[in-house]
């Protein structure tokens, strides 16, 4: 009787990563992300922000997409690949965290304040520029490091500047 391979179960504290070191090494070291992939990512990001700004009931998925983009830019700044040109990165992080906390406490729609919208929009514009300019390998590394940073925060190993992780 042939032996079956045991099924691999995902440990709850070790979620599946989007990118691995192999993905990073296979990514192109000098060319940007291919245009169709980049355009898709930017379209989804801007649609999610528009939904948070204007839709009667933006979804948790909308918040996650915008939050992911802000977290990715935060990682790129930490890597020294880009600068926070607007100076609004900490404000955008706080605005998204506040919107999530308010939503979880009151079940109200996920909304940003006026200043929060301004900060998040400026940060997303910086991220859009980074997607266009940086090599694919750098962006894959950024994704890996962001996922690792979030996992470390969830495991209680955050940095002094980390505020919190809000999971919607």
N, C-alpha and C positions, 0 to 999 in steps of 0.2 A: 504494500500500500504506500503510495507516494506521500511524503511529508508535505504539509502545507506550511507556507510561510506565515508566521504569526502576523496578525494585523497590527499595524502601528497605530497606537492611540496617541492623540495629541495631549500632552500634559497641559493643564489649565494655566500654569505659570510660564509656559514656553509656547506661546502661540506661533502659528506658521508665519514665517517672515515673507514679505513680498519679494525681496531680493536677497541673494546670498553672495558670498565672496566670489563664487564662480560667475554669477551675473555681472559683478563688477569687473572682473578680469576680462570678460568677453565683450563688454561695452567698448565702444570706440573711444580711444584716448584723446582725440583732438576734435572730432566733429560733434556738433550739437545733436540732440535727440532728433530722430527722423521727423520731418515736418508733420506727417499725418498723426503721429503719436503726440507730438507737442500741441498741435491744434486741438486734438480731442481733449487733452488735459486742460488746456486753457478755456475751452468752451464750457466744459463741465464746471470749472472753478467759477467763471463769471456768471453762469446760470444759477449756481448755488447762491452766490452773493446777491444776485438780483431777486431771487426767491426770498431770502432773508429780509431784504429791504422792502419788497413790495407785495409779496403774496400774503393772503389772509392767514394761512397756516403753513409756514415753512416747515420742512421735515427735519428730523434729526440727521438724516443723510446730508442735507444741505449744510448743516452746521459742521458735520464731520469733514466734508470736502474743503470748506473754507478754513477750518481749524488745521487740517493737514497741511494746506499750502502755507499757512502762517508758521507752523512748526518746522516745515522744510526750510523756509527762509531763515528762521532762527538758527537752524543747524548750519546753513551755508555761511551765515555771519560768524558763527563760532568756529567754523573751519578756516575762516580767513579768505574765503573765495569771493565774497561780496561785502559791501558795507551796508549798514542801515541808512540809506541815502535820505530817507524822510525823517529819521530819528523817532519814528512812531511805532517801532516794533514792540516795545514793552506795553504801550497803550493798546495795541491791537490784541496782544495776548490777554491782557486784563479785560478788554471789552468782550472777547469771546468767552472767557471764563465766567464773567458776570452774567452774560446772557444765558449760559448753560445753568448756572446756579439758580437764577431767577426762574427759568423754565422748570427745573426740577422741584423747586419749592412751591411754586404757585400753579404749575401746569399751564401757564400763559404761553402764548406763542413765543417762539425764539426771536427776540428782537435785540438790535444793537441801538445804543444811544446815538445821537447825532455825532458826537465826538468819536464814538466807537466806529461808526460807519466811515468817517473820514480816515481814521487810523487804519482800519482793515483794508479799505480801498487802496490807500497809499502803499501798504505792505504788499498787497496782491499785485500791484503794478510793478513793484520792485522784483517780485518773484517771476512775473511774466518776462521781464527783461533778462533775468538770470537764466530762465529756460531757453531763451533764444541765444544767449551768448556763451554759456558754459558747455564744456564737453560732456558727452553722454556718460562717460565713466565717472566724472565728478558728481553728476546728478544721481547716478545709481548709488555711489558711495554715500551721498547725502541721505538718500532714502534709508539705507542700511543703518547709518548712524542715528537717524531720527527714531527709527523703530527701537533700536537698542536703548536710546536715551529714555523713551517713553516706558519701555519695559523696566529699566532701572528705577525710574520714579515710582512705578507701580509696586516694585519690590522693596520700596523704602530706601533706595540708594540714590536719591536725588541730589542735585547740586544746590548750593546756597541760593542761587538766583531762580530756581524752579519754583513756580507758585503752587501749582497743583495740576492733577490730571482729572478732568471732568469727562466722564464717559456717558454720552447720550446714546 
